[in-house]
Amino acid sequence: MALKITDECINCGACVDACPNTSIYVYEEEWTISEGNTYVGKVQVNGKEVDSTANQKALSDDFFFIVPEKCTECVGFHEEPQCAVECPVDCCISDENYVESQSDLLKKKNFLHP
């Protein structure tokens, strides 16, 4: 399952550089699927097909956020999610709205980084 950042976030940014998928963004920042990886083409975001290079609306106006379509919980890169390891206030937690198996997470990683 993807991770999410809770409202306990102190906006320190420790998680951003730790993410191998570039799935963590500053509040109010637009994002793209293609940023930080090699995938270019159409992809599903919130049930809609979008171009991977198209800007998407920020998922939070108040604190850092994780894009679930890009989060692999670091599967294929590290033994555990690096955002959670680096977070000084333990606000990077599992997102119960995006339940995925280890196999699904690895497929997502390979999709984003062919």
MOPAC internal coordinates of N, CA, C and O (Angstrom, degrees):
PM7 1SCF
backbone

  N    0.0000 0     0.00 0     0.00 0    0    0    0
  C    1.4372 1     0.00 0     0.00 0    1    0    0
  C    1.5184 1   108.98 1     0.00 0    2    1    0
  O    1.2310 1   120.93 1   -28.13 1    3    2    1
  N    1.2839 1   115.83 1   151.87 1    3    2    1
  C    1.4541 1   120.41 1   177.62 1    5    3    2
  C    1.5258 1   109.45 1   -70.66 1    6    5    3
  O    1.2310 1   121.52 1   -15.34 1    7    6    5
  N    1.3045 1   114.69 1   164.66 1    7    6    5
  C    1.4563 1   119.97 1   175.29 1    9    7    6
  C    1.5211 1   108.81 1  -101.86 1   10    9    7
  O    1.2310 1   121.14 1   -16.23 1   11   10    9
  N    1.3114 1   115.43 1   163.77 1   11   10    9
  C    1.4508 1   121.64 1   174.00 1   13   11   10
  C    1.5170 1   108.26 1  -136.56 1   14   13   11
  O    1.2310 1   121.12 1   -17.59 1   15   14   13
  N    1.3164 1   115.47 1   162.41 1   15   14   13
  C    1.4554 1   121.66 1   177.50 1   17   15   14
  C    1.5182 1   107.02 1  -109.50 1   18   17   15
  O    1.2310 1   120.84 1   -52.77 1   19   18   17
  N    1.3142 1   116.00 1   127.23 1   19   18   17
  C    1.4637 1   120.68 1  -177.59 1   21   19   18
  C    1.5275 1   111.06 1   -83.12 1   22   21   19
  O    1.2310 1   121.13 1    -8.94 1   23   22   21
  N    1.3162 1   115.45 1   171.06 1   23   22   21
  C    1.4584 1   120.43 1  -178.51 1   25   23   22
  C    1.5354 1   113.00 1   -73.08 1   26   25   23
  O    1.2310 1   120.27 1  -178.74 1   27   26   25
  N    1.3343 1   117.09 1     1.26 1   27   26   25
  C    1.4696 1   120.06 1   172.40 1   29   27   26
  C    1.5284 1   111.35 1   -78.99 1   30   29   27
  O    1.2310 1   120.19 1   175.81 1   31   30   29
  N    1.3261 1   117.24 1    -4.19 1   31   30   29
  C    1.4678 1   122.84 1  -179.14 1   33   31   30
  C    1.5315 1   110.21 1   -55.48 1   34   33   31
  O    1.2310 1   121.06 1   -46.46 1   35   34   33
  N    1.3405 1   115.58 1   133.54 1   35   34   33
  C    1.4637 1   121.14 1   178.86 1   37   35   34
  C    1.5277 1   111.19 1   -99.75 1   38   37   35
  O    1.2310 1   120.52 1  -171.02 1   39   38   37
  N    1.3389 1   116.61 1     8.98 1   39   38   37
  C    1.4641 1   122.73 1   177.26 1   41   39   38
  C    1.5267 1   113.32 1    57.22 1   42   41   39
  O    1.2310 1   120.86 1  -139.88 1   43   42   41
  N    1.3219 1   115.96 1    40.12 1   43   42   41
  C    1.4663 1   120.21 1  -179.70 1   45   43   42
  C    1.5264 1   112.04 1   -81.15 1   46   45   43
  O    1.2310 1   120.13 1   154.62 1   47   46   45
  N    1.3358 1   117.35 1   -25.38 1   47   46   45
  C    1.4575 1   121.42 1   178.63 1   49   47   46
  C    1.5163 1   115.49 1    84.30 1   50   49   47
  O    1.2310 1   119.40 1  -175.24 1   51   50   49
  N    1.3120 1   118.76 1     4.76 1   51   50   49
  C    1.4664 1   121.34 1  -179.10 1   53   51   50
  C    1.5228 1   111.89 1   -58.71 1   54   53   51
  O    1.2310 1   120.40 1   148.58 1   55   54   53
  N    1.3048 1   116.85 1   -31.42 1   55   54   53
  C    1.4650 1   121.84 1  -176.75 1   57   55   54
  C    1.5242 1   113.55 1   -74.94 1   58   57   55
  O    1.2310 1   120.00 1   150.73 1   59   58   57
  N    1.3195 1   117.60 1   -29.27 1   59   58   57
  C    1.4666 1   122.16 1  -171.21 1   61   59   58
  C    1.5282 1   111.92 1   -59.18 1   62   61   59
  O    1.2310 1   120.28 1   125.37 1   63   62   61
  N    1.3140 1   117.07 1   -54.63 1   63   62   61
  C    1.4623 1   120.43 1  -177.92 1   65   63   62
  C    1.5179 1   113.15 1   -70.08 1   66   65   63
  O    1.2310 1   120.23 1   160.79 1   67   66   65
  N    1.3275 1   117.17 1   -19.21 1   67   66   65
  C    1.4634 1   120.83 1  -179.39 1   69   67   66
  C    1.5261 1   112.53 1   -78.19 1   70   69   67
  O    1.2310 1   119.82 1   162.54 1   71   70   69
  N    1.3225 1   117.95 1   -17.46 1   71   70   69
  C    1.4662 1   121.54 1  -173.75 1   73   71   70
  C    1.5274 1   111.77 1   -82.45 1   74   73   71
  O    1.2310 1   119.75 1   -61.80 1   75   74   73
  N    1.3323 1   118.08 1   118.20 1   75   74   73
  C    1.4641 1   120.89 1   179.89 1   77   75   74
  C    1.5290 1   113.60 1   -75.13 1   78   77   75
  O    1.2310 1   120.18 1   169.13 1   79   78   77
  N    1.3265 1   117.26 1   -10.87 1   79   78   77
  C    1.4597 1   121.58 1  -178.05 1   81   79   78
  C    1.5268 1   113.69 1  -104.29 1   82   81   79
  O    1.2310 1   120.33 1  -179.45 1   83   82   81
  N    1.3208 1   116.97 1     0.55 1   83   82   81
  C    1.4613 1   121.11 1  -175.14 1   85   83   82
  C    1.5295 1   109.28 1    51.04 1   86   85   83
  O    1.2310 1   120.87 1  -131.12 1   87   86   85
  N    1.3216 1   115.94 1    48.88 1   87   86   85
  C    1.4603 1   120.24 1  -178.66 1   89   87   86
  C    1.5218 1   112.82 1  -103.11 1   90   89   87
  O    1.2310 1   120.07 1  -177.65 1   91   90   89
  N    1.3416 1   117.48 1     2.35 1   91   90   89
  C    1.4597 1   120.96 1  -178.81 1   93   91   90
  C    1.5241 1   109.03 1  -111.93 1   94   93   91
  O    1.2310 1   121.63 1   -49.08 1   95   94   93
  N    1.3214 1   114.48 1   130.92 1   95   94   93
  C    1.4591 1   120.71 1  -175.56 1   97   95   94
  C    1.5195 1   111.41 1  -130.15 1   98   97   95
  O    1.2310 1   121.75 1   -23.45 1   99   98   97
  N    1.3319 1   114.26 1   156.55 1   99   98   97
  C    1.4512 1   122.37 1   176.37 1  101   99   98
  C    1.5236 1   108.63 1   -72.47 1  102  101   99
  O    1.2310 1   120.44 1   -38.14 1  103  102  101
  N    1.3246 1   116.77 1   141.86 1  103  102  101
  C    1.4549 1   121.02 1   177.60 1  105  103  102
  C    1.5345 1   110.31 1   -49.21 1  106  105  103
  O    1.2310 1   121.38 1   -35.49 1  107  106  105
  N    1.3204 1   114.96 1   144.51 1  107  106  105
  C    1.4650 1   125.13 1  -179.04 1  109  107  106
  C    1.5305 1   113.87 1    69.78 1  110  109  107
  O    1.2310 1   119.40 1  -177.49 1  111  110  109
  N    1.3425 1   118.75 1     2.51 1  111  110  109
  C    1.4613 1   121.64 1  -178.00 1  113  111  110
  C    1.5281 1   110.92 1   -90.04 1  114  113  111
  O    1.2310 1   120.86 1   -46.66 1  115  114  113
  N    1.3424 1   115.97 1   133.34 1  115  114  113
  C    1.4572 1   119.95 1   173.15 1  117  115  114
  C    1.5239 1   108.27 1   -71.59 1  118  117  115
  O    1.2310 1   120.58 1   -20.84 1  119  118  117
  N    1.3277 1   116.49 1   159.16 1  119  118  117
  C    1.4580 1   121.67 1  -176.70 1  121  119  118
  C    1.5229 1   109.72 1  -142.37 1  122  121  119
  O    1.2310 1   121.19 1   -16.42 1  123  122  121
  N    1.3397 1   115.33 1   163.58 1  123  122  121
  C    1.4609 1   122.04 1   174.27 1  125  123  122
  C    1.5221 1   109.08 1  -134.64 1  126  125  123
  O    1.2310 1   120.96 1   -26.03 1  127  126  125
  N    1.3131 1   115.76 1   153.97 1  127  126  125
  C    1.4700 1   120.33 1   175.05 1  129  127  126
  C    1.5265 1   109.91 1   -64.83 1  130  129  127
  O    1.2310 1   120.02 1   140.05 1  131  130  129
  N    1.3225 1   117.56 1   -39.95 1  131  130  129
  C    1.4674 1   121.12 1  -172.41 1  133  131  130
  C    1.5255 1   114.13 1   -74.75 1  134  133  131
  O    1.2310 1   119.43 1   161.58 1  135  134  133
  N    1.3247 1   118.70 1   -18.42 1  135  134  133
  C    1.4612 1   120.03 1  -178.39 1  137  135  134
  C    1.5265 1   111.15 1   -62.68 1  138  137  135
  O    1.2310 1   120.92 1   -54.65 1  139  138  137
  N    1.3166 1   115.84 1   125.35 1  139  138  137
  C    1.4588 1   121.16 1   176.09 1  141  139  138
  C    1.5073 1   115.66 1    84.72 1  142  141  139
  O    1.2310 1   119.97 1  -175.25 1  143  142  141
  N    1.3447 1   117.66 1     4.75 1  143  142  141
  C    1.4579 1   119.73 1   177.55 1  145  143  142
  C    1.5273 1   108.62 1  -144.50 1  146  145  143
  O    1.2310 1   120.32 1     4.61 1  147  146  145
  N    1.2945 1   116.99 1  -175.39 1  147  146  145
  C    1.4567 1   120.40 1  -174.14 1  149  147  146
  C    1.5156 1   114.10 1  -104.34 1  150  149  147
  O    1.2310 1   119.52 1  -177.84 1  151  150  149
  N    1.3368 1   118.51 1     2.16 1  151  150  149
  C    1.4622 1   120.23 1  -177.22 1  153  151  150
  C    1.5295 1   111.07 1   -77.25 1  154  153  151
  O    1.2310 1   121.03 1   -48.33 1  155  154  153
  N    1.3351 1   115.63 1   131.67 1  155  154  153
  C    1.4583 1   122.33 1   173.74 1  157  155  154
  C    1.5201 1   107.37 1  -135.27 1  158  157  155
  O    1.2310 1   120.21 1   -50.13 1  159  158  157
  N    1.3116 1   117.21 1   129.87 1  159  158  157
  C    1.4585 1   121.81 1   179.61 1  161  159  158
  C    1.5138 1   110.42 1   148.11 1  162  161  159
  O    1.2310 1   120.78 1    18.02 1  163  162  161
  N    1.3083 1   116.11 1  -161.98 1  163  162  161
  C    1.4671 1   122.21 1   179.47 1  165  163  162
  C    1.5259 1   109.99 1   -86.05 1  166  165  163
  O    1.2310 1   121.13 1   -32.68 1  167  166  165
  N    1.3291 1   115.45 1   147.32 1  167  166  165
  C    1.4567 1   121.25 1  -179.66 1  169  167  166
  C    1.5324 1   108.35 1  -153.44 1  170  169  167
  O    1.2310 1   120.77 1   -24.48 1  171  170  169
  N    1.3282 1   116.13 1   155.52 1  171  170  169
  C    1.4677 1   121.65 1   177.58 1  173  171  170
  C    1.5284 1   110.02 1   -86.34 1  174  173  171
  O    1.2310 1   120.79 1   -53.09 1  175  174  173
  N    1.3253 1   116.10 1   126.91 1  175  174  173
  C    1.4620 1   122.80 1   174.26 1  177  175  174
  C    1.5180 1   106.76 1  -132.24 1  178  177  175
  O    1.2310 1   120.87 1   -61.34 1  179  178  177
  N    1.3264 1   115.95 1   118.66 1  179  178  177
  C    1.4672 1   121.25 1  -178.19 1  181  179  178
  C    1.5246 1   111.91 1    52.92 1  182  181  179
  O    1.2310 1   120.56 1  -139.67 1  183  182  181
  N    1.3300 1   116.53 1    40.33 1  183  182  181
  C    1.4530 1   121.24 1   176.08 1  185  183  182
  C    1.5194 1   115.31 1    79.10 1  186  185  183
  O    1.2310 1   119.99 1  -176.67 1  187  186  185
  N    1.3115 1   117.63 1     3.33 1  187  186  185
  C    1.4573 1   121.32 1   178.71 1  189  187  186
  C    1.5237 1   110.07 1  -119.08 1  190  189  187
  O    1.2310 1   120.80 1   -37.98 1  191  190  189
  N    1.3338 1   116.07 1   142.02 1  191  190  189
  C    1.4526 1   120.06 1   176.60 1  193  191  190
  C    1.5281 1   109.45 1   -79.97 1  194  193  191
  O    1.2310 1   120.86 1   -53.90 1  195  194  193
  N    1.3279 1   115.95 1   126.10 1  195  194  193
  C    1.4604 1   121.80 1   179.79 1  197  195  194
  C    1.5165 1   109.23 1  -133.23 1  198  197  195
  O    1.2310 1   120.56 1   -20.60 1  199  198  197
  N    1.3132 1   116.53 1   159.40 1  199  198  197
  C    1.4533 1   121.97 1   173.35 1  201  199  198
  C    1.5243 1   107.83 1   -72.99 1  202  201  199
  O    1.2310 1   120.41 1   -43.22 1  203  202  201
  N    1.3160 1   116.83 1   136.78 1  203  202  201
  C    1.4669 1   120.63 1  -176.14 1  205  203  202
  C    1.5225 1   113.02 1   -64.25 1  206  205  203
  O    1.2310 1   119.90 1   160.66 1  207  206  205
  N    1.3302 1   117.80 1   -19.34 1  207  206  205
  C    1.4639 1   120.63 1  -179.92 1  209  207  206
  C    1.5267 1   112.78 1   -95.30 1  210  209  207
  O    1.2310 1   120.13 1   177.11 1  211  210  209
  N    1.3449 1   117.36 1    -2.89 1  211  210  209
  C    1.4637 1   121.28 1  -178.81 1  213  211  210
  C    1.5195 1   111.34 1   -75.84 1  214  213  211
  O    1.2310 1   120.64 1   -43.38 1  215  214  213
  N    1.3178 1   116.39 1   136.62 1  215  214  213
  C    1.4625 1   120.66 1   176.64 1  217  215  214
  C    1.5108 1   110.64 1   -65.79 1  218  217  215
  O    1.2310 1   121.52 1   -42.60 1  219  218  217
  N    1.3307 1   114.70 1   137.40 1  219  218  217
  C    1.4641 1   122.82 1   177.76 1  221  219  218
  C    1.5257 1   108.25 1  -115.50 1  222  221  219
  O    1.2310 1   120.95 1   -28.40 1  223  222  221
  N    1.3159 1   115.78 1   151.60 1  223  222  221
  C    1.4575 1   122.23 1  -179.13 1  225  223  222
  C    1.5311 1   111.03 1   -65.55 1  226  225  223
  O    1.2310 1   120.93 1   -35.32 1  227  226  225
  N    1.3189 1   115.83 1   144.68 1  227  226  225
  C    1.4692 1   121.50 1   176.08 1  229  227  226
  C    1.5196 1   110.10 1   -56.92 1  230  229  227
  O    1.2310 1   120.58 1   -34.75 1  231  230  229
  N    1.3327 1   116.50 1   145.25 1  231  230  229
  C    1.4578 1   121.87 1   179.12 1  233  231  230
  C    1.5244 1   112.50 1   -91.40 1  234  233  231
  O    1.2310 1   120.19 1   174.61 1  235  234  233
  N    1.3313 1   117.24 1    -5.39 1  235  234  233
  C    1.4653 1   121.45 1   177.10 1  237  235  234
  C    1.5198 1   109.15 1  -152.15 1  238  237  235
  O    1.2310 1   121.43 1   -36.86 1  239  238  237
  N    1.3166 1   114.86 1   143.14 1  239  238  237
  C    1.4613 1   120.53 1   175.13 1  241  239  238
  C    1.5252 1   111.95 1  -102.11 1  242  241  239
  O    1.2310 1   120.46 1   176.30 1  243  242  241
  N    1.3447 1   116.73 1    -3.70 1  243  242  241
  C    1.4551 1   119.91 1  -171.78 1  245  243  242
  C    1.5284 1   115.82 1  -119.59 1  246  245  243
  O    1.2310 1   120.18 1   150.32 1  247  246  245
  N    1.3350 1   117.27 1   -29.68 1  247  246  245
  C    1.4636 1   119.57 1  -177.20 1  249  247  246
  C    1.5257 1   109.71 1  -149.86 1  250  249  247
  O    1.2310 1   120.81 1   -13.74 1  251  250  249
  N    1.3159 1   116.06 1   166.26 1  251  250  249
  C    1.4541 1   122.00 1   179.65 1  253  251  250
  C    1.5261 1   109.42 1   -51.79 1  254  253  251
  O    1.2310 1   120.33 1   -27.45 1  255  254  253
  N    1.3325 1   116.98 1   152.55 1  255  254  253
  C    1.4592 1   120.51 1  -179.87 1  257  255  254
  C    1.5187 1   110.72 1  -140.59 1  258  257  255
  O    1.2310 1   121.39 1   -23.22 1  259  258  257
  N    1.3292 1   114.95 1   156.78 1  259  258  257
  C    1.4607 1   122.99 1   178.10 1  261  259  258
  C    1.5215 1   108.18 1  -110.93 1  262  261  259
  O    1.2310 1   120.74 1   -49.90 1  263  262  261
  N    1.3327 1   116.18 1   130.10 1  263  262  261
  C    1.4600 1   121.61 1   176.85 1  265  263  262
  C    1.5297 1   107.40 1   -82.17 1  266  265  263
  O    1.2310 1   119.59 1   -67.26 1  267  266  265
  N    1.3338 1   118.39 1   112.74 1  267  266  265
  C    1.4698 1   120.24 1  -175.20 1  269  267  266
  C    1.5252 1   113.66 1   -62.76 1  270  269  267
  O    1.2310 1   119.88 1   149.73 1  271  270  269
  N    1.3165 1   117.84 1   -30.27 1  271  270  269
  C    1.4707 1   120.59 1   178.84 1  273  271  270
  C    1.5267 1   112.60 1   -67.63 1  274  273  271
  O    1.2310 1   120.26 1   165.06 1  275  274  273
  N    1.3369 1   117.11 1   -14.94 1  275  274  273
  C    1.4608 1   121.10 1   179.61 1  277  275  274
  C    1.5260 1   113.52 1  -110.17 1  278  277  275
  O    1.2310 1   119.96 1   164.69 1  279  278  277
  N    1.3241 1   117.69 1   -15.31 1  279  278  277
  C    1.4634 1   121.64 1  -176.20 1  281  279  278
  C    1.5260 1   110.92 1   -79.06 1  282  281  279
  O    1.2310 1   120.86 1   -52.31 1  283  282  281
  N    1.3241 1   115.96 1   127.69 1  283  282  281
  C    1.4677 1   121.91 1   176.66 1  285  283  282
  C    1.5265 1   111.44 1  -116.71 1  286  285  283
  O    1.2310 1   120.40 1  -167.03 1  287  286  285
  N    1.3285 1   116.84 1    12.97 1  287  286  285
  C    1.4681 1   121.53 1  -174.36 1  289  287  286
  C    1.5274 1   110.73 1    55.10 1  290  289  287
  O    1.2310 1   120.88 1  -155.01 1  291  290  289
  N    1.3176 1   115.92 1    24.99 1  291  290  289
  C    1.4669 1   124.38 1   179.75 1  293  291  290
  C    1.5271 1   113.16 1    68.76 1  294  293  291
  O    1.2310 1   119.89 1  -168.96 1  295  294  293
  N    1.3397 1   117.82 1    11.04 1  295  294  293
  C    1.4663 1   121.29 1   175.91 1  297  295  294
  C    1.5228 1   108.11 1   -58.94 1  298  297  295
  O    1.2310 1   121.31 1   -46.63 1  299  298  297
  N    1.3117 1   115.10 1   133.37 1  299  298  297
  C    1.4534 1   120.74 1  -177.07 1  301  299  298
  C    1.5130 1   113.79 1    89.58 1  302  301  299
  O    1.2310 1   120.52 1   171.18 1  303  302  301
  N    1.3233 1   116.61 1    -8.82 1  303  302  301
  C    1.4660 1   122.17 1   178.84 1  305  303  302
  C    1.5279 1   112.13 1  -121.52 1  306  305  303
  O    1.2310 1   120.81 1   131.54 1  307  306  305
  N    1.3281 1   116.06 1   -48.46 1  307  306  305
  C    1.4706 1   122.17 1  -174.17 1  309  307  306
  C    1.5294 1   110.13 1  -139.65 1  310  309  307
  O    1.2310 1   120.70 1   -14.82 1  311  310  309
  N    1.3023 1   116.27 1   165.18 1  311  310  309
  C    1.4647 1   122.27 1   179.99 1  313  311  310
  C    1.5211 1   112.71 1   -73.27 1  314  313  311
  O    1.2310 1   119.98 1   154.50 1  315  314  313
  N    1.3323 1   117.64 1   -25.50 1  315  314  313
  C    1.4561 1   121.56 1  -179.26 1  317  315  314
  C    1.5261 1   109.10 1  -145.75 1  318  317  315
  O    1.2310 1   120.03 1   -21.58 1  319  318  317
  N    1.3300 1   117.55 1   158.42 1  319  318  317
  C    1.4680 1   120.81 1  -179.15 1  321  319  318
  C    1.5282 1   111.71 1   -59.98 1  322  321  319
  O    1.2310 1   121.09 1   -58.49 1  323  322  321
  N    1.3071 1   115.52 1   121.51 1  323  322  321
  C    1.4547 1   120.14 1  -174.96 1  325  323  322
  C    1.5283 1   113.51 1   -71.78 1  326  325  323
  O    1.2310 1   119.96 1   152.20 1  327  326  325
  N    1.3293 1   117.69 1   -27.80 1  327  326  325
  C    1.4660 1   119.01 1   176.67 1  329  327  326
  C    1.5258 1   109.51 1   -62.23 1  330  329  327
  O    1.2310 1   120.61 1   137.46 1  331  330  329
  N    1.3251 1   116.44 1   -42.54 1  331  330  329
  C    1.4638 1   121.17 1   179.71 1  333  331  330
  C    1.5277 1   110.78 1   -66.64 1  334  333  331
  O    1.2310 1   120.32 1   143.01 1  335  334  333
  N    1.3265 1   117.00 1   -36.99 1  335  334  333
  C    1.4634 1   121.22 1   178.48 1  337  335  334
  C    1.5285 1   110.63 1   -64.36 1  338  337  335
  O    1.2310 1   120.49 1   137.70 1  339  338  337
  N    1.3261 1   116.68 1   -42.30 1  339  338  337
  C    1.4645 1   121.67 1  -175.18 1  341  339  338
  C    1.5270 1   114.43 1   -83.17 1  342  341  339
  O    1.2310 1   119.58 1   159.14 1  343  342  341
  N    1.3091 1   118.40 1   -20.86 1  343  342  341
  C    1.4664 1   121.65 1  -174.92 1  345  343  342
  C    1.5313 1   111.46 1   -67.22 1  346  345  343
  O    1.2310 1   120.11 1   -58.54 1  347  346  345
  N    1.3405 1   117.39 1   121.46 1  347  346  345
  C    1.4628 1   119.34 1  -178.47 1  349  347  346
  C    1.5280 1   114.19 1   -76.66 1  350  349  347
  O    1.2310 1   119.95 1   167.80 1  351  350  349
  N    1.3445 1   117.70 1   -12.20 1  351  350  349
  C    1.4692 1   119.88 1  -178.44 1  353  351  350
  C    1.5323 1   112.19 1  -119.77 1  354  353  351
  O    1.2310 1   120.26 1  -167.01 1  355  354  353
  N    1.3167 1   117.10 1    12.99 1  355  354  353
  C    1.4735 1   123.27 1   175.67 1  357  355  354
  C    1.5289 1   113.25 1    53.02 1  358  357  355
  O    1.2310 1   120.48 1  -133.45 1  359  358  357
  N    1.3349 1   116.69 1    46.55 1  359  358  357
  C    1.4685 1   119.02 1   179.90 1  361  359  358
  C    1.5255 1   112.73 1  -104.73 1  362  361  359
  O    1.2310 1   119.25 1  -173.70 1  363  362  361
  N    1.3297 1   119.03 1     6.30 1  363  362  361
  C    1.4625 1   122.70 1   173.55 1  365  363  362
  C    1.5252 1   106.98 1   -96.01 1  366  365  363
  O    1.2310 1   121.19 1   -74.73 1  367  366  365
  N    1.3300 1   115.32 1   105.27 1  367  366  365
  C    1.4639 1   120.88 1  -173.96 1  369  367  366
  C    1.5193 1   110.92 1  -129.61 1  370  369  367
  O    1.2310 1   120.30 1   -12.59 1  371  370  369
  N    1.3153 1   117.04 1   167.41 1  371  370  369
  C    1.4615 1   121.85 1   178.12 1  373  371  370
  C    1.5271 1   110.32 1   -62.38 1  374  373  371
  O    1.2310 1   121.19 1   -39.71 1  375  374  373
  N    1.3141 1   115.33 1   140.29 1  375  374  373
  C    1.4627 1   121.86 1   178.28 1  377  375  374
  C    1.5203 1   108.66 1  -100.19 1  378  377  375
  O    1.2310 1   120.63 1   -73.90 1  379  378  377
  N    1.3176 1   116.40 1   106.10 1  379  378  377
  C    1.4593 1   122.01 1  -176.27 1  381  379  378
  C    1.5328 1   112.98 1   -63.87 1  382  381  379
  O    1.2310 1   119.78 1   167.69 1  383  382  381
  N    1.3147 1   118.03 1   -12.31 1  383  382  381
  C    1.4630 1   121.70 1   177.61 1  385  383  382
  C    1.5323 1   112.81 1   -83.47 1  386  385  383
  O    1.2310 1   120.25 1   170.17 1  387  386  385
  N    1.3277 1   117.13 1    -9.83 1  387  386  385
  C    1.4636 1   121.87 1  -178.13 1  389  387  386
  C    1.5215 1   110.26 1  -131.73 1  390  389  387
  O    1.2310 1   120.61 1  -109.22 1  391  390  389
  N    1.3087 1   116.44 1    70.78 1  391  390  389
  C    1.4602 1   122.34 1  -178.95 1  393  391  390
  C    1.5364 1   108.37 1   -82.73 1  394  393  391
  O    1.2310 1   120.86 1   -56.60 1  395  394  393
  N    1.3298 1   115.97 1   123.40 1  395  394  393
  C    1.4645 1   122.29 1   179.95 1  397  395  394
  C    1.5234 1   108.82 1  -139.41 1  398  397  395
  O    1.2310 1   120.73 1   -34.45 1  399  398  397
  N    1.3152 1   116.21 1   145.55 1  399  398  397
  C    1.4630 1   121.00 1   177.12 1  401  399  398
  C    1.5268 1   109.82 1   -78.26 1  402  401  399
  O    1.2310 1   120.97 1   -13.62 1  403  402  401
  N    1.3173 1   115.76 1   166.38 1  403  402  401
  C    1.4643 1   120.66 1   175.16 1  405  403  402
  C    1.5314 1   110.22 1   -56.94 1  406  405  403
  O    1.2310 1   120.87 1   139.85 1  407  406  405
  N    1.3224 1   115.93 1   -40.15 1  407  406  405
  C    1.4594 1   121.16 1   178.87 1  409  407  406
  C    1.5267 1   111.00 1   -63.00 1  410  409  407
  O    1.2310 1   120.16 1   136.41 1  411  410  409
  N    1.3247 1   117.31 1   -43.59 1  411  410  409
  C    1.4644 1   121.39 1   178.29 1  413  411  410
  C    1.5269 1   111.32 1   -64.01 1  414  413  411
  O    1.2310 1   120.78 1   139.53 1  415  414  413
  N    1.3246 1   116.11 1   -40.47 1  415  414  413
  C    1.4617 1   120.25 1   179.27 1  417  415  414
  C    1.5263 1   110.95 1   -64.74 1  418  417  415
  O    1.2310 1   120.21 1   140.42 1  419  418  417
  N    1.3273 1   117.20 1   -39.58 1  419  418  417
  C    1.4586 1   120.64 1   177.74 1  421  419  418
  C    1.5306 1   110.60 1   -67.04 1  422  421  419
  O    1.2310 1   119.90 1   141.23 1  423  422  421
  N    1.3214 1   117.79 1   -38.77 1  423  422  421
  C    1.4695 1   120.95 1   176.10 1  425  423  422
  C    1.5248 1   110.25 1   -61.83 1  426  425  423
  O    1.2310 1   120.59 1   138.07 1  427  426  425
  N    1.3319 1   116.47 1   -41.93 1  427  426  425
  C    1.4617 1   120.33 1   178.71 1  429  427  426
  C    1.5270 1   110.17 1   -63.32 1  430  429  427
  O    1.2310 1   120.56 1   136.99 1  431  430  429
  N    1.3218 1   116.54 1   -43.01 1  431  430  429
  C    1.4692 1   120.87 1   177.82 1  433  431  430
  C    1.5092 1   110.40 1   -58.86 1  434  433  431
  O    1.2310 1   120.23 1   134.13 1  435  434  433
  N    1.3334 1   117.17 1   -45.87 1  435  434  433
  C    1.4666 1   121.23 1  -179.01 1  437  435  434
  C    1.5185 1   111.94 1   -69.35 1  438  437  435
  O    1.2310 1   120.05 1   150.33 1  439  438  437
  N    1.3271 1   117.52 1   -29.67 1  439  438  437
  C    1.4606 1   122.30 1   175.07 1  441  439  438
  C    1.5340 1   110.50 1   -66.80 1  442  441  439
  O    1.2310 1   120.74 1   134.56 1  443  442  441
  N    1.3231 1   116.19 1   -45.44 1  443  442  441
  C    1.4524 1   120.91 1  -178.59 1  445  443  442
  C    1.5261 1   112.83 1   -74.39 1  446  445  443
  O    1.2310 1   120.88 1   151.64 1  447  446  445
  N    1.3058 1   115.92 1   -28.36 1  447  446  445
  C    1.4782 1   121.12 1  -176.70 1  449  447  446
  C    1.5259 1   109.82 1  -129.77 1  450  449  447
  O    1.2310 1   120.21 1  -111.68 1  451  450  449
  N    1.3552 1   117.21 1    68.32 1  451  450  449
  C    1.4799 1   119.17 1  -176.74 1  453  451  450
  C    1.5254 1   113.03 1   -65.70 1  454  453  451
  O    1.2310 1   120.10 1   180.00 1  455  454  453

